[in-house]
Amino acid sequence: MHLSEILTHLGEDRKNYFNAVSPPIIQSSNFAFESLEQFRNDVQDELANHIYTRGNNPTVEILRKKLAALEGAEDALVVASGAGATAMAVLANVKAGDHVICVKNPYSWTKNLMLNFLPKFGVTHTFVDGTDIADIEAAIQPNTTFMYLESPNTMTFELQDLRACAALAKQHGIVTLIDNSNCSPLFQRPIEFGIDLVMHTGTKYLNGHSDVVNGIICGSKKMIRRIFETEIMTLGNIISPHDAWLIIRGLRTLELRVKRSFESAAKVAAWLESHPKVERVLFPFLPSFPQYELAKQQMSGCGGLITVFLKTDSMEKVEAFFKKLNRFLFAVSWGGHESLVIPMAAFYNIPGRENPPYPFTMMRFYIGLEDPEWLMEDLDEALKVV
Ligand SMILES: Cc1ncc(COP(=O)(O)O)c(C=O)c1O
């Protein structure tokens, strides 16, 4: 289906609501049945019918159809956060005694899930260097049931060869999941490579306006139903109809936003790499990126995240750089309209906490929708003090 059809029309049955161009927010927790017969029939399938909003809400349902189509999946679920999406998808596929393979240094709360949450239920894990398929293969145990991928990875953008991972996992009956948030469904379609489940922090590009926290899980009808019937309905991890409506609105401009962010980031990354005050730049579409060839093979673009190391060994110089930077907000997260920076220096010298495993000269930029020339002017001024 054409991307324009998905973003503009799919799932929207306008004749049901006065031919309104924008769908209604069905702000109802509950749905009445017309008869005993309908009641008896509908309660047999909470995912397909409108019974109660913890299950299936019509506004959320429009969004689910669009998201599934964006990922080329049969179905999708929308939950309260990306971290929640990860947890639901993993929990639905492991049981006590199972083992999970996870890429090393995944998003921080994914790491926490592996380190501190799954062990409470007798599930073990191995972190692997996902850049090498041999490392993943070596980590497989007889009880491995799940493989967690994140490509590109969140801070330093390591990639996994998704076709190879999917083929290996299939040989061993292992369910695969990828956090596809960085690329968005526009630039990477893991289900086409054989990956079973795709999750997103929809908080980032899919909503795109820094005003809703949500998570997405896409997969086969069978897998989605399993996650829905056990994890979602039991743990009640859902999104409100109003937030779903905001994401539908955000999706209208997904293509424009994600392409703009990628193209601007590519410009800024190339410019930063040639700057004498910059030691190193990580961005999957720079020819200097260690896995540039793989990036070109399995992605048609990437998110607007750039990791930069300044050429200095002085914390004072790094601090002076950040004092001069005006056009980037200091903030976590990414994927909205506004450009951001996470300085690693902010995590240094915190009483009672270990310094991070990355140098204080490192920072991650997110390039939003502003004019990239205007952002580079700001960077250029700030770099003068380094
Ligand atoms: C790559 C990645 N995955 C997952 C998450 C978690 O998503 P959420 O914040 O929506 O729970 C984030 C959040 O920053 C992220 O950057």
The ligand as a MOL file (V3000), in Angstrom:
LIG
                    3D

  0  0  0     0  0            999 V3000
M  V30 BEGIN CTAB
M  V30 COUNTS 16 16 0 0 0
M  V30 BEGIN ATOM
M  V30 1 C 15.7470 3.6890 21.1920 0
M  V30 2 C 14.7190 3.8120 22.2750 0
M  V30 3 N 13.9780 2.7340 22.5830 0
M  V30 4 C 13.0370 2.7850 23.5600 0
M  V30 5 C 12.8150 3.9340 24.2750 0
M  V30 6 C 11.7530 3.9350 25.3460 0
M  V30 7 O 10.6320 4.6230 24.8910 0
M  V30 8 P 9.6440 5.4540 25.8450 0
M  V30 9 O 10.4320 6.6100 26.3780 0
M  V30 10 O 8.5410 5.8400 24.9080 0
M  V30 11 O 9.2080 4.5310 26.9260 0
M  V30 12 C 13.5600 5.0860 23.9870 0
M  V30 13 C 13.3400 6.3400 24.7450 0
M  V30 14 O 14.1140 7.2630 24.7560 0
M  V30 15 C 14.5390 5.0210 22.9590 0
M  V30 16 O 15.2890 6.0930 22.6330 0
M  V30 END ATOM
M  V30 BEGIN BOND
M  V30 1 1 1 2
M  V30 2 1 2 3
M  V30 3 2 2 15
M  V30 4 2 3 4
M  V30 5 1 4 5
M  V30 6 1 5 6
M  V30 7 2 5 12
M  V30 8 1 6 7
M  V30 9 1 7 8
M  V30 10 2 8 9
M  V30 11 1 8 10
M  V30 12 1 8 11
M  V30 13 1 12 13
M  V30 14 1 12 15
M  V30 15 2 13 14
M  V30 16 1 15 16
M  V30 END BOND
M  V30 END CTAB
M  END
